[in-house]
Amino acid sequence: MNQPLASTGWILLTTMLLVLAFVPFDPHLSELARSLPDEIVDFNRTITDFGTFAWMVYTSAILLLIAFIVRRASRRDTVRQRARTARNLSAYFLLTVGTSSMLVHGLKFLIGRARPELFADYGAYSLTPFTGDRLFESFPSGHSTAAGAFFGAFAMLKPELRPLFLILALMIGASRVVVGAHYPSDVAAGLLLGLWVAMMYAFLFVRQDWLFRIDAGGWPAPKTASPPPELK
């Protein structure tokens, strides 16, 4: 576990730096985002709920179950091998999203930051931990964490498409500010938390020889990618 923690420490450092950078500007940026034209706000309301944990967890769990049944039931080696790959992929997404969900909800409960809708009464920096009230669960953003985990997992599996997945994750995160549900620092923390979990599970899957291998730089790379020359 030491190698994954050491290798992904930059994500935690980046999270802290971004949160510290955004916090002083949270009220202004949040107000600015909500004053955008109605068409932009409506678009963000349409896409924002894509970043919910529920559909990701249920879909991954169902696909995992189907893959498990197919692998057990089939007698053809090719089908069993494909089902095994599908099982590992589903497990990777399920573990990444599920763990991210537990972590972010635990942090929300412990930190208790008031949401932007309570700004008039509590300001942008009020902390009321252990309430269990969604109005005091702004930090980190759950939707952003889900997007960071989901698209982070895709980015680990498809490195060539990482810019696209980054844009999609940022769109979901930004939508949480535009619809008035979170401050920018909530979003930054959530996105990077989800990405960190995706990378940690990629390291763990390397140890099981599932989906990933370690590349020349010491990072998890999809096993379908071409290995570096010294490993061929």
C-alpha positions in Angstrom: 0.0 0.0 0.0 3.0 2.3 0.5 3.7 2.6 -3.2 0.2 3.6 -4.2 0.0 6.1 -1.3 3.4 7.6 -2.2 2.6 7.7 -5.9 -0.8 9.4 -5.5 0.2 11.8 -2.8 0.4 14.6 -5.4 -3.4 14.3 -5.8 -3.9 15.0 -2.1 -1.5 17.9 -2.2 -3.2 19.3 -5.3 -6.5 19.0 -3.5 -5.3 21.0 -0.6 -3.7 23.6 -2.8 -6.8 24.0 -5.0 -9.2 24.2 -2.0 -7.0 26.8 -0.3 -6.8 28.8 -3.6 -10.6 28.6 -4.2 -11.9 29.2 -0.7 -11.3 33.0 -0.6 -13.1 33.4 -3.9 -15.9 30.9 -3.2 -18.7 33.5 -2.5 -17.9 35.6 -5.5 -17.5 32.7 -7.9 -20.6 31.1 -6.7 -22.6 34.2 -7.1 -21.1 34.8 -10.6 -22.0 31.3 -11.7 -25.6 31.6 -10.6 -26.0 34.9 -12.5 -25.2 33.3 -15.8 -27.9 33.4 -18.6 -30.9 31.2 -18.0 -30.0 29.0 -21.0 -26.7 28.0 -19.4 -28.2 27.5 -16.0 -30.9 25.3 -17.5 -28.4 23.2 -19.4 -26.4 22.7 -16.2 -29.6 21.6 -14.3 -30.1 19.0 -17.1 -26.6 17.5 -16.8 -25.9 17.9 -13.1 -27.7 14.7 -11.9 -25.5 12.6 -14.1 -23.1 12.8 -11.2 -25.1 10.7 -8.8 -23.7 7.6 -7.2 -26.9 5.6 -7.3 -27.1 4.8 -11.0 -23.3 4.1 -11.1 -23.4 1.7 -8.2 -26.6 -0.2 -9.4 -25.3 -0.4 -13.0 -21.9 -1.7 -12.0 -23.4 -4.2 -9.6 -25.9 -5.6 -12.2 -23.1 -5.9 -14.8 -20.9 -7.6 -12.2 -23.7 -10.1 -11.4 -24.4 -10.8 -15.1 -20.7 -11.3 -15.9 -20.3 -13.7 -12.9 -23.3 -15.8 -14.0 -22.2 -16.0 -17.6 -18.7 -17.0 -16.6 -20.1 -19.8 -14.3 -22.6 -21.0 -16.8 -20.6 -21.0 -20.0 -18.4 -23.9 -21.1 -16.7 -22.0 -23.9 -13.3 -20.7 -23.0 -13.6 -17.5 -25.1 -16.9 -16.6 -23.5 -15.5 -17.3 -20.0 -12.5 -15.1 -20.7 -14.7 -12.2 -21.9 -17.0 -12.7 -18.9 -14.0 -12.6 -16.6 -12.8 -9.3 -18.1 -16.3 -7.9 -17.9 -16.4 -9.0 -14.2 -13.2 -7.3 -13.4 -14.2 -4.1 -15.2 -17.5 -4.0 -13.3 -15.8 -4.7 -10.0 -13.3 -1.9 -10.7 -16.1 0.6 -11.3 -18.2 -0.7 -8.4 -15.4 -0.5 -5.9 -14.2 2.9 -7.1 -17.6 4.5 -7.1 -18.8 2.7 -3.9 -15.7 3.6 -1.9 -15.8 7.2 -3.1 -19.4 7.4 -2.0 -18.6 6.2 1.5 -15.6 8.5 1.8 -17.4 11.7 0.6 -20.4 11.1 2.8 -18.3 10.5 5.8 -16.4 13.7 5.1 -19.6 15.7 4.6 -20.8 14.5 8.0 -17.6 15.3 9.7 -17.0 18.7 8.2 -20.6 20.1 8.0 -20.1 23.0 5.7 -23.2 25.1 5.0 -24.4 25.1 1.4 -24.6 28.2 -0.7 -28.3 28.4 -0.2 -27.6 29.2 3.4 -25.1 31.9 2.6 -27.3 34.8 3.9 -27.6 33.1 7.3 -24.3 31.3 7.7 -21.8 32.8 5.2 -19.5 30.7 3.0 -17.3 29.4 5.8 -19.6 28.1 8.4 -18.9 24.5 9.7 -21.5 22.6 11.7 -20.3 19.0 11.9 -22.3 15.9 12.8 -25.7 17.3 11.9 -26.6 14.8 9.2 -28.6 17.6 7.5 -28.0 17.9 3.7 -28.0 21.7 4.1 -24.7 21.3 6.1 -23.1 18.8 3.7 -21.5 21.0 1.1 -17.9 19.9 1.4 -16.9 17.9 -0.6 -19.3 17.8 -3.5 -20.8 14.3 -3.8 -21.8 14.7 -7.4 -18.3 15.9 -8.2 -16.8 13.0 -6.3 -18.9 10.6 -8.3 -17.9 12.2 -11.6 -14.2 12.2 -10.5 -14.4 8.5 -9.6 -16.4 7.5 -12.7 -14.5 9.4 -15.3 -11.3 8.8 -13.4 -11.8 5.1 -13.8 -12.4 5.5 -17.5 -9.2 7.7 -17.7 -7.2 4.9 -16.1 -8.6 2.4 -18.6 -8.4 4.6 -21.7 -5.4 6.9 -21.3 -5.7 8.1 -24.9 -9.1 9.7 -24.1 -8.1 11.3 -20.8 -8.7 14.9 -22.1 -12.3 14.0 -23.0 -12.9 12.4 -19.6 -11.4 15.4 -17.8 -13.7 17.7 -19.7 -16.8 15.6 -18.8 -15.8 15.5 -15.1 -15.2 19.2 -15.0 -18.6 19.8 -16.7 -20.4 17.9 -14.0 -18.4 19.6 -11.3 -19.0 23.1 -12.7 -22.7 22.4 -12.9 -22.9 22.0 -9.2 -21.7 25.6 -8.8 -24.0 26.9 -11.5 -27.1 25.3 -10.0 -26.2 26.7 -6.5 -25.6 23.4 -4.8 -21.9 23.9 -4.0 -18.9 26.2 -3.8 -16.0 25.8 -6.2 -13.7 24.5 -3.5 -16.3 21.8 -2.8 -16.1 20.7 -6.4 -12.3 20.7 -6.6 -12.1 18.5 -3.5 -14.8 16.1 -4.8 -13.3 15.7 -8.3 -9.8 15.0 -6.9 -11.1 12.6 -4.2 -12.9 10.5 -6.8 -9.8 10.5 -9.0 -7.6 9.4 -6.1 -9.8 6.5 -5.3 -9.8 5.4 -9.0 -6.0 5.4 -9.0 -5.7 3.6 -5.7 -7.9 0.7 -7.0 -5.9 0.6 -10.2 -2.8 0.0 -8.1 -4.6 -2.7 -6.1 -5.8 -4.4 -9.3 -2.2 -4.5 -10.5 -1.4 -6.7 -7.5 -4.2 -9.1 -8.5 -3.1 -9.0 -12.2 -6.5 -7.6 -13.1 -6.9 -5.1 -15.9 -3.7 -3.1 -15.1 0.0 -3.5 -15.2 2.8 -1.2 -14.0 4.3 0.9 -16.7 7.9 2.1 -17.0 7.1 5.1 -14.9 5.6 3.0 -12.1 2.0 3.9 -12.8 -0.9 1.6 -13.5 -1.6 1.2 -17.2 -4.3 -0.9 -18.9 -3.0 -4.4 -19.8 -4.4 -3.9 -23.4 -2.0 -1.1 -24.0 1.4 -1.8 -25.6 4.0 -2.4 -22.9 7.2 -0.4 -22.9 10.1 -1.9 -25.0 12.0 -3.3 -22.0 8.9 -5.3 -21.0 8.2 -6.8 -24.4 
